[in-house]
């Protein structure tokens, strides 16, 4: 669930930023991306002053030693300028590609760079709550995106960061939230999957 129940819900207007890759941007599969559904979800639950904005960048990684690190994208700069009160941060799927993860030190670097990104966001003047998200499973590898790496190495690192920094509870798109029937090509979500991701 992506329900942003945290201390900043008292702020008006509440700005909720969805940071991520193609799963957040909403490429492939058709229909609006999950941040659009999340906007409807929070309004239906009484947060009528809330504004949800998607900052997804297809192909982006958390790791900086890649061809497309998220923190070098325009979406990252735009997110910082938007000054959110809540950030839903879901990266890691593209980091699981062999060309990225098999580099020496990828695991420790992922942990350190996620900590650095969270702390940078926390230092914004709005002091946003950072909620980490677990991407959905990979049912079929695309461009060497690997479920074993995601499930066995990346997700445990995300959980460790959440615990070490005492962040709010994570939201998860792992099973049973997202199952194979909600995924188009093995990675990306059908419209029903995107709607469920926001619930």
C-alpha positions as CSV (number, residue, x, y, z in Angstrom):
1,X,0.0,0.0,0.0
2,X,1.1,3.6,-0.8
3,X,-1.1,5.3,1.7
4,X,1.1,8.2,3.0
5,X,-0.1,8.1,6.7
6,X,2.7,10.1,8.3
7,X,3.3,13.2,10.4
8,X,3.3,15.7,7.4
9,X,-0.4,15.0,6.6
10,X,-1.3,18.0,8.7
11,X,0.5,20.3,6.2
12,X,-1.6,22.0,3.5
13,X,-1.3,21.9,0.7
14,X,0.3,18.4,1.1
15,X,2.7,17.7,-1.8
16,X,3.4,13.9,-2.4
17,X,6.2,13.1,-4.8
18,X,6.6,9.7,-6.4
19,X,10.2,9.1,-7.2
20,X,11.2,6.2,-9.4
21,X,11.9,4.7,-12.8
22,X,9.6,3.4,-15.6
23,X,7.3,1.8,-13.0
24,X,6.6,5.2,-11.7
25,X,6.6,7.0,-15.0
26,X,4.1,4.6,-16.4
27,X,5.7,3.5,-19.7
28,X,4.4,0.3,-21.3
29,X,1.1,-1.4,-20.5
30,X,-1.2,1.6,-21.2
31,X,-3.3,3.8,-18.9
32,X,-2.2,6.5,-16.4
33,X,0.8,5.8,-14.1
34,X,0.3,4.9,-10.4
35,X,0.8,8.5,-9.2
36,X,-2.4,9.5,-11.0
37,X,-4.3,6.8,-9.2
38,X,-2.7,7.8,-5.9
39,X,-4.1,11.3,-6.4
40,X,-7.6,9.9,-6.6
41,X,-6.9,7.5,-3.7
42,X,-5.8,10.3,-1.3
43,X,-8.7,12.5,-2.3
44,X,-11.2,9.8,-1.7
45,X,-9.8,9.4,1.8
46,X,-10.3,13.0,2.7
47,X,-6.9,14.6,1.8
48,X,-8.4,17.0,-0.6
49,X,-5.6,19.5,-0.2
50,X,-3.1,16.9,-1.3
51,X,-1.3,17.1,-4.7
52,X,0.5,14.0,-6.0
53,X,3.2,14.5,-8.6
54,X,5.1,11.8,-10.5
55,X,8.8,12.1,-11.0
56,X,9.5,8.8,-12.7
57,X,12.4,8.5,-15.2
58,X,12.4,5.4,-17.4
59,X,15.7,3.4,-17.1
60,X,17.0,5.3,-14.1
61,X,19.1,3.6,-11.4
62,X,19.9,4.5,-7.8
63,X,23.6,3.6,-8.4
64,X,25.6,6.5,-9.7
65,X,28.1,4.5,-11.7
66,X,25.7,3.8,-14.6
67,X,24.6,5.4,-17.8
68,X,21.4,6.9,-16.2
69,X,21.6,7.6,-12.4
70,X,18.4,9.1,-11.1
71,X,20.2,11.9,-9.4
72,X,21.4,13.3,-12.7
73,X,18.0,13.5,-14.3
74,X,15.8,16.5,-14.8
75,X,13.1,14.7,-12.8
76,X,15.4,14.7,-9.7
77,X,16.0,18.4,-10.1
78,X,12.3,19.1,-10.6
79,X,11.4,17.1,-7.5
80,X,13.8,19.0,-5.3
81,X,12.4,22.3,-6.6
82,X,8.9,21.2,-6.0
83,X,9.7,20.8,-2.2
84,X,7.5,17.8,-1.3
85,X,6.2,17.0,2.1
86,X,6.2,13.2,1.4
87,X,8.4,11.3,-1.0
88,X,7.6,7.7,-2.1
89,X,10.9,6.4,-3.3
90,X,11.0,3.3,-5.4
91,X,14.2,2.5,-7.3
92,X,16.2,-0.7,-7.7
93,X,14.7,-2.6,-10.7
94,X,17.2,-1.2,-13.2
95,X,20.1,-1.5,-10.7
96,X,19.5,-5.3,-10.9
97,X,20.8,-5.4,-14.5
98,X,24.0,-7.5,-14.7
99,X,26.0,-4.7,-16.2
100,X,25.3,-2.6,-13.1
101,X,25.1,-5.1,-10.2
102,X,28.2,-7.2,-11.2
103,X,30.5,-4.2,-10.8
104,X,32.7,-4.5,-7.7
105,X,31.1,-3.0,-4.6
106,X,27.6,-2.5,-6.1
107,X,25.9,-3.7,-2.9
108,X,27.7,-1.4,-0.4
109,X,27.4,1.4,-3.0
110,X,23.6,0.9,-3.2
111,X,23.2,1.1,0.5
112,X,25.4,4.2,0.8
113,X,23.8,6.0,-2.1
114,X,20.3,5.3,-0.9
115,X,21.2,6.6,2.6
116,X,22.7,9.7,0.9
117,X,19.6,10.3,-1.3
118,X,17.3,9.9,1.7
119,X,19.3,12.3,3.8
120,X,19.5,14.9,1.0
121,X,15.7,14.8,0.7
122,X,15.2,15.0,4.5
123,X,17.4,18.2,4.5
124,X,14.8,20.1,2.3
125,X,13.1,22.9,4.1
126,X,9.8,20.9,4.0
127,X,11.5,18.1,6.0
128,X,9.6,15.4,4.0
129,X,8.8,12.0,5.2
130,X,10.6,9.4,3.0
131,X,8.7,6.2,2.4
132,X,10.8,3.5,0.6
133,X,9.0,1.2,-1.9
134,X,9.7,-2.4,-2.9
135,X,9.4,-2.8,-6.7
136,X,7.3,-5.7,-8.0
137,X,8.9,-9.0,-8.8
138,X,10.5,-9.6,-12.2
139,X,8.7,-12.5,-13.9
140,X,10.7,-12.3,-17.1
141,X,14.1,-10.7,-17.5
142,X,14.3,-7.7,-19.8
143,X,17.7,-6.3,-20.6
144,X,19.2,-8.6,-17.9
145,X,16.9,-7.1,-15.2
146,X,17.1,-10.0,-12.7
147,X,14.6,-11.0,-10.0
148,X,17.1,-13.0,-7.9
149,X,19.3,-9.9,-7.6
150,X,16.3,-7.7,-6.8
151,X,14.8,-10.1,-4.2
152,X,17.9,-11.5,-2.6
153,X,20.2,-8.4,-2.6
154,X,18.5,-5.1,-3.4
155,X,15.3,-5.5,-1.3
156,X,17.2,-6.5,1.8
157,X,19.4,-3.4,1.4
158,X,16.3,-1.2,1.1
159,X,14.9,-2.8,4.3
160,X,18.2,-2.2,6.1
161,X,18.2,1.5,5.2
162,X,14.6,1.8,6.3
163,X,15.5,0.3,9.7
164,X,18.8,2.0,10.1
165,X,17.4,5.5,9.4
166,X,14.1,4.8,11.2
167,X,12.0,5.7,8.2
168,X,8.2,5.1,8.1
169,X,7.0,1.6,7.1
170,X,7.8,0.7,3.5
171,X,5.2,0.1,0.9
172,X,5.6,-3.1,-1.2
173,X,4.6,-4.1,-4.7
174,X,5.9,-7.6,-4.1
175,X,3.5,-10.5,-4.1
176,X,0.6,-10.8,-3.2
177,X,0.1,-7.1,-4.0
178,X,1.3,-7.4,-7.6
179,X,1.1,-10.8,-9.2
180,X,1.9,-12.1,-12.6
181,X,-1.6,-11.3,-14.0
182,X,-1.0,-7.6,-13.4
183,X,2.3,-7.4,-15.4
184,X,2.6,-6.9,-19.1
185,X,6.1,-7.9,-20.2
186,X,7.5,-9.4,-17.0
187,X,8.4,-6.0,-15.5
188,X,5.9,-3.3,-16.2
189,X,2.3,-3.0,-15.0
190,X,-1.0,-3.3,-16.7
191,X,-3.5,-0.5,-15.9
192,X,-5.1,-2.7,-13.2
193,X,-1.6,-3.2,-11.7
194,X,-1.0,0.5,-11.6
195,X,-4.3,1.1,-9.9
196,X,-3.5,-1.6,-7.3
197,X,-0.1,-0.1,-6.7
198,X,-1.7,3.1,-5.5
199,X,-4.2,1.4,-3.1
